[in-house]
């Protein structure tokens, strides 16, 4: 990874590359400097939502960005979907594929998960501090553990051309551009990638998996669902299964 090139092409203040880390989301907080990007090719303790372990083999791309601002907790909820758009569009452009987004933080290719996004922050009096958004992408073919091999995928087989540097540059260019875009255009981009809209899904709620129909992505990136009993709900947090 050419960190100076990444700095030049993204305008990010500080870029760090470590071939192996425990977790980029954890280690970047040791830097104590906003507008910092940490990139790795392997995580020994990668993590996902709800404390789950995130499988992070050497053929992947893992990075975290420490944002250069404070915001309310409500504003921070836009980070994950905006990064999702940035990742999805970048992968499509660089690899010539057609990815989709599964609300709220997964990128899919041919119905298999190739990327997860995790935003974390410290909240004090409804103000988010030390905001970190982490991205883990299964770039090249790998052997997945039994528990995820039917749901996890990768972008492509590895060849002599390693595109991970190009990919992280494009993702961060997209994210920084989209972050300053008006909300309406971003929501429309997200809707274009949310190919599950109109389909039957299951909402994971209080330990149960409740059948519902995905109706729309709302203007605040929440998901409007309709349950089989006719009840309509706007989901701001949670998890769905396709």
N, C-alpha and C positions, 0 to 999 in steps of 0.2 A: 504493500500500500504506500503510495506516494502522498504523505500527509500534507506536504506543501502544495501539491497540485490540488488536493481536495479543498484546502483553505482558499486558494485563489479562485476556484471555480464555484464555490458556494458562498464565500464571504464570511464563513464561520470563523470566530476568533481563535479557537484552539482545537486542534484535531489530534487525537491520540490513537495509535494502532498498537494492539497487543495481540499476538497470535492466539494466546490462550488466556482466559480470565475465569473467575468464578461466575460472575454475572456482571454484564456491562451496566445494568441498572444500579447495582450495588457499588461497583468500583468507581463509577463516574462521580459519585458523591464525595469521594475522597479528594477530588480536584478542587472543590470549593471555588469554582470559577464559572459563572454563567456563560452561555453561548459556547459550550464545549461539546464536542462530538467524540465519543469513544467507540472504536470499531474492533471487532475480534472475529477470528475464524472458528473458535471453539469456546464453549462455556462448560465448565464442570458442574456448575450449579445454576443452570438457566431456570428461570421461573416464569410461570404463566399466571393467569387470573386465579383467584381463590386459593393461592398457595400451592398450586399444582407445579410439578416439575415440567420444564420445557426441554424436550430432547434437542440437544445442540451439537450435532456431530461436526467433524472438521470440514465437510463439504458445504457448509452453510455460510451465511453472513449474519452477524449479530452486531447491532450497534445501538447506542443510547445517546440522546441529545438532551443536554441540560439547558432549559429555556432561559432566555435573558429577560424575564419579566415576572412580576407577581400578578395574580388574578384571583377572582372569586372562584369558589368551588364550582359554581354553575358554569362559569366560562371555561374552566378546565375540562369540562365534559366534552367540549368540542375537539380537544386535541386528538383523541384516538380516531374518530371518524375522518378528520382532515388528514392525518397521517395515513389512514387506510386508502384514501383517494390517491395520495401522493405515491404510495407503494404500488398500487394496482396499475396506475397509468405508466409508471416507470418500467415495471416488469413487461407490460405489453409492448412498450416502445423498443426496449432493448432486445427482447427475446422473440418478438413477433408472435406473441400468444394472445389469448383473450381471457383475462382473469375476471373474477367476480368477487363481490364482498358479501360475507355472511355477517349480519349485524351481531355484535357491533365491531368486533376486532379481528376477524379472520379473513384472510385472502384465500380464495379457492381457485384451483385450476383443474378443469375436468372433474369437478365435484369433490376434489380432495384438497385438504388444507395444506398450503405451502408456506403460510406466514401467519404469525401471531403478533399482536401489538399490545403492550402493557404500559399504561400511564400511571405514575405514582407521584405523590407529593405529600408534603407535611402541611396540615391545615391548622391555622391559628386564627380564631375569630372570623371564620368564613373566608379567610385569605389563604391561598395556596402558595407555599414557599418551596424552594428546592424541587421544582417541577421537572420530572424526567419522563421522557417517552422512549420506550425501548421497542426494538423491532427484531424479530428473529425470522429468517427466511431460509427455507430448504432450497438452496440454489441448484446443487448438483445431486445426482443420484446417490442414494445411500441405503443401507439396510436398516429398516425401522424395527423397533421392538414389537413383540407380538401384540401388545395392547393397543398400538396405534397403527399397525401396518395396513389396516383396511380403510383408514380414514386420512392418513398422511400421504402427501405426495411431494414431488420436487419439480423444478422448472424444466431441467434438461439434463442430459448426460454430459459428463465433463469431457472437454477436449483441450486442445493446446491453448485455446484462447480463454483466459480467466477474466470474466466480465464483472467480477464483484466490485472492483474499484469504480468502474463506470456506473454500476447500478447504484451504489451508495451516493455518488455525486448527483445522479439524476433524481433520486428520491428526495434528497435534501434540497435541491433546487426547487423541486415541485412543492415540498412542504413549506418552505419559506415564502414562496410566491403565493401559494394558496392561503397561507395564514393571514395575509393582508387583503385577500379577495373578499367581495361582499358575500354575505351568507347565502343569499338566494342562488347564486351561481354554484356555490359549493354543494348545497343540498341537491341541486339538479345533477351535478356530477355523481354524487353518491347514489342517487336514485337510478342513474343509468347503469351503475355497477351492481345494484341490489336486485339480481335476477330472480330472487326467491319471492318477490312481491306478487301476490295473487295466489301463491301456493299454500298448501297445507303444511303446517309446521307443528312443533311441540315446544311449549314454553316451560322451562325448568323453573318451578316455583314451589318453595317450601318443601323441597324433596320430591315433589311430584312432577310428572311430565304431562302437561295439559294440552290436548289437541286444540289448534286454533288456525285461523287463516291470517297470513300476513297481508295487511291491507295497504299500508303506505309508510314511507319515511316522512315524518313531520318536519316542519321548518327548523326545529331545534335538534334534529337528528334522532329524536326518539322514534320508536317503532309503534305504529298503530296496529293492533291485532283484534280480531273478532273471535271469541270463543264459540263453541258449538251451541251454547245456550242462548246466543245472541248478544251477550255482554261484550262491549267494546272497551278496550283499555289502551292507554298510551304507556309504553314501557320506556323508562329512562335508564334503568339498569337491568341487568339480568342476562339470561342466556337462552338461546333458542337452538333447536335441532331441526335440520331439514329432512 
